[in-house]
Amino acid sequence: MDFEEIPVDDEAALQRRVIALSGQNTVPVFVHPDGCVEVGFEGETG
């Protein structure tokens, strides 16, 4: 599976995007092509 890694450490706008997508300030956040959002490595989806 291809993916793009986007570091959010020093980017407030990207950090806000993570929160908007996942409802949390936890990374990693995976956004699948179908729009499904997966939080963390254990596969919590939303």
PyMOL Python script that loads the backbone (N, CA, C, O; Angstrom):
from pymol import cmd

cmd.read_pdbstr("""\
ATOM      1  N   MET A   1       0.839  -1.175   0.000  1.00  0.00           N
ATOM      2  CA  MET A   1       0.000   0.000   0.000  1.00  0.00           C
ATOM      3  C   MET A   1       0.884   1.238   0.000  1.00  0.00           C
ATOM      4  O   MET A   1       1.803   1.345   0.811  1.00  0.00           O
ATOM      5  N   ASP A   2       0.616   2.161  -0.891  1.00  0.00           N
ATOM      6  CA  ASP A   2       1.355   3.416  -0.938  1.00  0.00           C
ATOM      7  C   ASP A   2       0.786   4.386   0.082  1.00  0.00           C
ATOM      8  O   ASP A   2      -0.410   4.364   0.373  1.00  0.00           O
ATOM      9  N   PHE A   3       1.647   5.235   0.622  1.00  0.00           N
ATOM     10  CA  PHE A   3       1.193   6.256   1.555  1.00  0.00           C
ATOM     11  C   PHE A   3       2.155   7.433   1.494  1.00  0.00           C
ATOM     12  O   PHE A   3       3.280   7.317   1.008  1.00  0.00           O
ATOM     13  N   GLU A   4       1.688   8.559   1.996  1.00  0.00           N
ATOM     14  CA  GLU A   4       2.522   9.744   2.098  1.00  0.00           C
ATOM     15  C   GLU A   4       2.665  10.085   3.570  1.00  0.00           C
ATOM     16  O   GLU A   4       1.667  10.279   4.264  1.00  0.00           O
ATOM     17  N   GLU A   5       3.878  10.160   4.042  1.00  0.00           N
ATOM     18  CA  GLU A   5       4.136  10.537   5.431  1.00  0.00           C
ATOM     19  C   GLU A   5       4.254  12.056   5.504  1.00  0.00           C
ATOM     20  O   GLU A   5       5.049  12.658   4.782  1.00  0.00           O
ATOM     21  N   ILE A   6       3.465  12.667   6.372  1.00  0.00           N
ATOM     22  CA  ILE A   6       3.475  14.117   6.531  1.00  0.00           C
ATOM     23  C   ILE A   6       3.764  14.438   7.997  1.00  0.00           C
ATOM     24  O   ILE A   6       2.869  14.318   8.834  1.00  0.00           O
ATOM     25  N   PRO A   7       4.988  14.840   8.327  1.00  0.00           N
ATOM     26  CA  PRO A   7       5.313  15.202   9.707  1.00  0.00           C
ATOM     27  C   PRO A   7       4.503  16.437  10.129  1.00  0.00           C
ATOM     28  O   PRO A   7       4.410  17.409   9.380  1.00  0.00           O
ATOM     29  N   VAL A   8       3.928  16.391  11.316  1.00  0.00           N
ATOM     30  CA  VAL A   8       3.112  17.497  11.801  1.00  0.00           C
ATOM     31  C   VAL A   8       3.742  18.199  13.004  1.00  0.00           C
ATOM     32  O   VAL A   8       3.127  19.093  13.587  1.00  0.00           O
ATOM     33  N   ASP A   9       4.933  17.814  13.373  1.00  0.00           N
ATOM     34  CA  ASP A   9       5.577  18.312  14.590  1.00  0.00           C
ATOM     35  C   ASP A   9       5.587  19.832  14.702  1.00  0.00           C
ATOM     36  O   ASP A   9       5.229  20.376  15.746  1.00  0.00           O
ATOM     37  N   ASP A  10       5.986  20.510  13.655  1.00  0.00           N
ATOM     38  CA  ASP A  10       6.195  21.956  13.722  1.00  0.00           C
ATOM     39  C   ASP A  10       5.186  22.741  12.891  1.00  0.00           C
ATOM     40  O   ASP A  10       5.434  23.898  12.554  1.00  0.00           O
ATOM     41  N   GLU A  11       4.060  22.131  12.559  1.00  0.00           N
ATOM     42  CA  GLU A  11       3.074  22.765  11.692  1.00  0.00           C
ATOM     43  C   GLU A  11       1.718  22.820  12.371  1.00  0.00           C
ATOM     44  O   GLU A  11       0.985  21.831  12.380  1.00  0.00           O
ATOM     45  N   ALA A  12       1.381  23.966  12.938  1.00  0.00           N
ATOM     46  CA  ALA A  12       0.109  24.115  13.659  1.00  0.00           C
ATOM     47  C   ALA A  12      -1.092  23.814  12.762  1.00  0.00           C
ATOM     48  O   ALA A  12      -2.068  23.221  13.221  1.00  0.00           O
ATOM     49  N   ALA A  13      -1.033  24.212  11.500  1.00  0.00           N
ATOM     50  CA  ALA A  13      -2.149  23.969  10.589  1.00  0.00           C
ATOM     51  C   ALA A  13      -2.357  22.470  10.367  1.00  0.00           C
ATOM     52  O   ALA A  13      -3.495  22.005  10.309  1.00  0.00           O
ATOM     53  N   LEU A  14      -1.275  21.722  10.245  1.00  0.00           N
ATOM     54  CA  LEU A  14      -1.383  20.274  10.065  1.00  0.00           C
ATOM     55  C   LEU A  14      -1.874  19.609  11.338  1.00  0.00           C
ATOM     56  O   LEU A  14      -2.636  18.644  11.274  1.00  0.00           O
ATOM     57  N   GLN A  15      -1.455  20.105  12.484  1.00  0.00           N
ATOM     58  CA  GLN A  15      -1.940  19.564  13.752  1.00  0.00           C
ATOM     59  C   GLN A  15      -3.447  19.776  13.879  1.00  0.00           C
ATOM     60  O   GLN A  15      -4.163  18.887  14.340  1.00  0.00           O
ATOM     61  N   ARG A  16      -3.927  20.945  13.473  1.00  0.00           N
ATOM     62  CA  ARG A  16      -5.372  21.200  13.497  1.00  0.00           C
ATOM     63  C   ARG A  16      -6.097  20.269  12.535  1.00  0.00           C
ATOM     64  O   ARG A  16      -7.213  19.833  12.818  1.00  0.00           O
ATOM     65  N   ARG A  17      -5.476  19.963  11.403  1.00  0.00           N
ATOM     66  CA  ARG A  17      -6.080  19.047  10.421  1.00  0.00           C
ATOM     67  C   ARG A  17      -6.216  17.644  11.013  1.00  0.00           C
ATOM     68  O   ARG A  17      -7.237  16.988  10.810  1.00  0.00           O
ATOM     69  N   VAL A  18      -5.199  17.178  11.744  1.00  0.00           N
ATOM     70  CA  VAL A  18      -5.261  15.873  12.408  1.00  0.00           C
ATOM     71  C   VAL A  18      -6.451  15.838  13.366  1.00  0.00           C
ATOM     72  O   VAL A  18      -7.203  14.864  13.393  1.00  0.00           O
ATOM     73  N   ILE A  19      -6.618  16.894  14.144  1.00  0.00           N
ATOM     74  CA  ILE A  19      -7.725  16.953  15.094  1.00  0.00           C
ATOM     75  C   ILE A  19      -9.062  16.984  14.357  1.00  0.00           C
ATOM     76  O   ILE A  19     -10.016  16.329  14.778  1.00  0.00           O
ATOM     77  N   ALA A  20      -9.137  17.735  13.268  1.00  0.00           N
ATOM     78  CA  ALA A  20     -10.380  17.796  12.492  1.00  0.00           C
ATOM     79  C   ALA A  20     -10.724  16.441  11.885  1.00  0.00           C
ATOM     80  O   ALA A  20     -11.895  16.063  11.850  1.00  0.00           O
ATOM     81  N   LEU A  21      -9.735  15.715  11.411  1.00  0.00           N
ATOM     82  CA  LEU A  21      -9.970  14.415  10.788  1.00  0.00           C
ATOM     83  C   LEU A  21     -10.335  13.330  11.798  1.00  0.00           C
ATOM     84  O   LEU A  21     -11.209  12.501  11.550  1.00  0.00           O
ATOM     85  N   SER A  22      -9.649  13.353  12.940  1.00  0.00           N
ATOM     86  CA  SER A  22      -9.761  12.227  13.861  1.00  0.00           C
ATOM     87  C   SER A  22     -10.514  12.542  15.151  1.00  0.00           C
ATOM     88  O   SER A  22     -10.941  11.629  15.859  1.00  0.00           O
ATOM     89  N   GLY A  23     -10.681  13.832  15.461  1.00  0.00           N
ATOM     90  CA  GLY A  23     -11.283  14.200  16.729  1.00  0.00           C
ATOM     91  C   GLY A  23     -10.323  14.028  17.895  1.00  0.00           C
ATOM     92  O   GLY A  23     -10.731  14.120  19.053  1.00  0.00           O
ATOM     93  N   GLN A  24      -9.058  13.782  17.603  1.00  0.00           N
ATOM     94  CA  GLN A  24      -8.041  13.549  18.631  1.00  0.00           C
ATOM     95  C   GLN A  24      -6.751  14.243  18.221  1.00  0.00           C
ATOM     96  O   GLN A  24      -6.595  14.663  17.074  1.00  0.00           O
ATOM     97  N   ASN A  25      -5.833  14.356  19.166  1.00  0.00           N
ATOM     98  CA  ASN A  25      -4.507  14.885  18.817  1.00  0.00           C
ATOM     99  C   ASN A  25      -3.481  13.760  18.853  1.00  0.00           C
ATOM    100  O   ASN A  25      -2.366  13.930  19.345  1.00  0.00           O
ATOM    101  N   THR A  26      -3.875  12.628  18.332  1.00  0.00           N
ATOM    102  CA  THR A  26      -3.060  11.421  18.304  1.00  0.00           C
ATOM    103  C   THR A  26      -2.599  11.151  16.872  1.00  0.00           C
ATOM    104  O   THR A  26      -3.367  11.312  15.923  1.00  0.00           O
ATOM    105  N   VAL A  27      -1.362  10.747  16.728  1.00  0.00           N
ATOM    106  CA  VAL A  27      -0.856  10.314  15.430  1.00  0.00           C
ATOM    107  C   VAL A  27      -0.355   8.891  15.582  1.00  0.00           C
ATOM    108  O   VAL A  27      -0.002   8.512  16.699  1.00  0.00           O
ATOM    109  N   PRO A  28      -0.301   8.100  14.566  1.00  0.00           N
ATOM    110  CA  PRO A  28      -0.573   8.445  13.185  1.00  0.00           C
ATOM    111  C   PRO A  28      -2.072   8.453  12.883  1.00  0.00           C
ATOM    112  O   PRO A  28      -2.875   7.824  13.572  1.00  0.00           O
ATOM    113  N   VAL A  29      -2.411   9.186  11.834  1.00  0.00           N
ATOM    114  CA  VAL A  29      -3.763   9.205  11.289  1.00  0.00           C
ATOM    115  C   VAL A  29      -3.639   8.800   9.824  1.00  0.00           C
ATOM    116  O   VAL A  29      -2.883   9.403   9.063  1.00  0.00           O
ATOM    117  N   PHE A  30      -4.383   7.782   9.446  1.00  0.00           N
ATOM    118  CA  PHE A  30      -4.389   7.308   8.073  1.00  0.00           C
ATOM    119  C   PHE A  30      -5.718   7.691   7.451  1.00  0.00           C
ATOM    120  O   PHE A  30      -6.774   7.402   8.013  1.00  0.00           O
ATOM    121  N   VAL A  31      -5.677   8.340   6.295  1.00  0.00           N
ATOM    122  CA  VAL A  31      -6.895   8.667   5.560  1.00  0.00           C
ATOM    123  C   VAL A  31      -6.872   7.813   4.294  1.00  0.00           C
ATOM    124  O   VAL A  31      -6.017   7.990   3.426  1.00  0.00           O
ATOM    125  N   HIS A  32      -7.811   6.899   4.205  1.00  0.00           N
ATOM    126  CA  HIS A  32      -7.873   5.965   3.077  1.00  0.00           C
ATOM    127  C   HIS A  32      -8.561   6.615   1.880  1.00  0.00           C
ATOM    128  O   HIS A  32      -9.310   7.578   2.050  1.00  0.00           O
ATOM    129  N   PRO A  33      -8.321   6.108   0.684  1.00  0.00           N
ATOM    130  CA  PRO A  33      -8.931   6.694  -0.513  1.00  0.00           C
ATOM    131  C   PRO A  33     -10.458   6.791  -0.453  1.00  0.00           C
ATOM    132  O   PRO A  33     -11.048   7.665  -1.087  1.00  0.00           O
ATOM    133  N   ASP A  34     -11.095   5.899   0.304  1.00  0.00           N
ATOM    134  CA  ASP A  34     -12.555   5.943   0.409  1.00  0.00           C
ATOM    135  C   ASP A  34     -13.027   6.951   1.457  1.00  0.00           C
ATOM    136  O   ASP A  34     -14.227   7.083   1.696  1.00  0.00           O
ATOM    137  N   GLY A  35     -12.064   7.676   2.095  1.00  0.00           N
ATOM    138  CA  GLY A  35     -12.405   8.689   3.083  1.00  0.00           C
ATOM    139  C   GLY A  35     -12.417   8.191   4.513  1.00  0.00           C
ATOM    140  O   GLY A  35     -12.544   8.991   5.440  1.00  0.00           O
ATOM    141  N   CYS A  36     -12.288   6.883   4.717  1.00  0.00           N
ATOM    142  CA  CYS A  36     -12.245   6.315   6.060  1.00  0.00           C
ATOM    143  C   CYS A  36     -10.978   6.801   6.769  1.00  0.00           C
ATOM    144  O   CYS A  36      -9.894   6.818   6.186  1.00  0.00           O
ATOM    145  N   VAL A  37     -11.134   7.193   8.034  1.00  0.00           N
ATOM    146  CA  VAL A  37     -10.012   7.676   8.829  1.00  0.00           C
ATOM    147  C   VAL A  37      -9.673   6.619   9.865  1.00  0.00           C
ATOM    148  O   VAL A  37     -10.545   6.132  10.584  1.00  0.00           O
ATOM    149  N   GLU A  38      -8.391   6.267   9.932  1.00  0.00           N
ATOM    150  CA  GLU A  38      -7.898   5.269  10.878  1.00  0.00           C
ATOM    151  C   GLU A  38      -6.889   5.949  11.795  1.00  0.00           C
ATOM    152  O   GLU A  38      -5.966   6.611  11.320  1.00  0.00           O
ATOM    153  N   VAL A  39      -7.059   5.788  13.109  1.00  0.00           N
ATOM    154  CA  VAL A  39      -6.202   6.439  14.080  1.00  0.00           C
ATOM    155  C   VAL A  39      -5.319   5.390  14.755  1.00  0.00           C
ATOM    156  O   VAL A  39      -5.811   4.382  15.261  1.00  0.00           O
ATOM    157  N   GLY A  40      -4.023   5.640  14.754  1.00  0.00           N
ATOM    158  CA  GLY A  40      -3.091   4.741  15.432  1.00  0.00           C
ATOM    159  C   GLY A  40      -2.803   3.488  14.647  1.00  0.00           C
ATOM    160  O   GLY A  40      -3.388   3.246  13.591  1.00  0.00           O
ATOM    161  N   PHE A  41      -1.903   2.702  15.173  1.00  0.00           N
ATOM    162  CA  PHE A  41      -1.486   1.479  14.499  1.00  0.00           C
ATOM    163  C   PHE A  41      -2.400   0.305  14.773  1.00  0.00           C
ATOM    164  O   PHE A  41      -2.281  -0.734  14.125  1.00  0.00           O
ATOM    165  N   GLU A  42      -3.312   0.450  15.726  1.00  0.00           N
ATOM    166  CA  GLU A  42      -4.180  -0.660  16.064  1.00  0.00           C
ATOM    167  C   GLU A  42      -5.507  -0.621  15.321  1.00  0.00           C
ATOM    168  O   GLU A  42      -6.359  -1.486  15.525  1.00  0.00           O
ATOM    169  N   GLY A  43      -5.691   0.383  14.455  1.00  0.00           N
ATOM    170  CA  GLY A  43      -6.825   0.367  13.560  1.00  0.00           C
ATOM    171  C   GLY A  43      -8.132   0.905  14.105  1.00  0.00           C
ATOM    172  O   GLY A  43      -9.190   0.483  13.639  1.00  0.00           O
ATOM    173  N   GLU A  44      -8.115   1.815  15.067  1.00  0.00           N
ATOM    174  CA  GLU A  44      -9.354   2.446  15.520  1.00  0.00           C
ATOM    175  C   GLU A  44      -9.856   3.303  14.368  1.00  0.00           C
ATOM    176  O   GLU A  44      -9.128   4.172  13.891  1.00  0.00           O
ATOM    177  N   THR A  45     -11.064   3.082  13.919  1.00  0.00           N
ATOM    178  CA  THR A  45     -11.571   3.801  12.762  1.00  0.00           C
ATOM    179  C   THR A  45     -12.684   4.749  13.130  1.00  0.00           C
ATOM    180  O   THR A  45     -13.304   4.629  14.186  1.00  0.00           O
ATOM    181  N   GLY A  46     -12.930   5.698  12.242  1.00  0.00           N
ATOM    182  CA  GLY A  46     -13.998   6.649  12.473  1.00  0.00           C
ATOM    183  C   GLY A  46     -14.518   7.186  11.171  1.00  0.00           C
ATOM    184  O   GLY A  46     -15.432   8.010  11.165  1.00  0.00           O
TER     185      GLY A  46
END
""", "prot")
cmd.dss("prot")
cmd.show_as("cartoon", "prot")
cmd.util.cbc("prot")
cmd.orient("prot")
